[in-house]
């Protein structure tokens, strides 16, 4: 079976940590921020991780 190409859109958004976790940024942090609470906006700045069934699909897209 031939090698799979890396999905470049996914590669730009998700990084692989040293332990193998998939690190991503959180959504909803770019605009319409006035109505969002300070704590909610602060939590958007922290990195999230890819979990569940989609993790397998993301790893395939990254070629891992």
C-alpha positions as CSV (number, residue, x, y, z in Angstrom):
1,X,0.0,0.0,0.0
2,X,1.4,3.4,-0.9
3,X,2.3,6.1,1.6
4,X,-0.5,8.5,2.5
5,X,0.0,12.2,2.0
6,X,-0.2,14.5,5.0
7,X,-3.3,16.6,5.2
8,X,-1.8,20.0,5.3
9,X,-4.8,21.8,6.8
10,X,-4.7,19.4,9.8
11,X,-1.0,19.6,10.1
12,X,-1.2,23.4,10.5
13,X,-3.8,23.1,13.3
14,X,-2.7,20.1,15.3
15,X,0.7,19.3,16.8
16,X,2.0,16.1,18.4
17,X,3.4,16.4,21.9
18,X,6.4,14.4,23.1
19,X,4.2,11.8,24.8
20,X,2.1,11.4,21.6
21,X,-0.9,13.5,22.5
22,X,-2.6,15.6,19.8
23,X,-2.6,19.2,20.9
24,X,-5.1,21.7,19.3
25,X,-6.3,25.3,19.9
26,X,-9.8,25.9,21.2
27,X,-12.6,27.4,19.1
28,X,-14.7,30.6,19.6
29,X,-11.8,32.9,20.7
30,X,-11.5,35.3,17.8
31,X,-14.5,37.7,17.7
32,X,-17.8,38.6,19.6
33,X,-15.7,38.5,22.8
34,X,-17.6,41.2,24.7
35,X,-20.4,38.9,25.8
36,X,-18.1,36.1,26.9
37,X,-17.0,36.0,30.5
38,X,-13.4,36.6,31.4
39,X,-13.0,33.0,32.7
40,X,-14.4,31.6,29.4
41,X,-12.0,33.7,27.3
42,X,-9.1,32.7,29.5
43,X,-9.9,29.0,29.1
44,X,-9.9,29.5,25.3
45,X,-6.2,30.4,25.5
46,X,-5.3,27.0,27.0
47,X,-4.5,24.2,24.6
48,X,-6.9,21.4,24.1
49,X,-6.3,17.8,23.1
50,X,-8.0,15.6,20.6
51,X,-9.8,12.8,22.2
52,X,-12.3,10.0,21.4
53,X,-13.0,8.4,18.1
54,X,-11.8,11.4,16.0
55,X,-8.2,10.9,17.3
56,X,-7.7,7.9,15.0
57,X,-8.9,9.9,11.9
58,X,-6.6,12.8,12.8
59,X,-3.6,10.6,13.2
60,X,-4.3,9.1,9.8
61,X,-4.6,12.6,8.3
62,X,-1.2,13.5,9.9
63,X,0.4,10.3,8.6
64,X,1.3,9.1,12.1
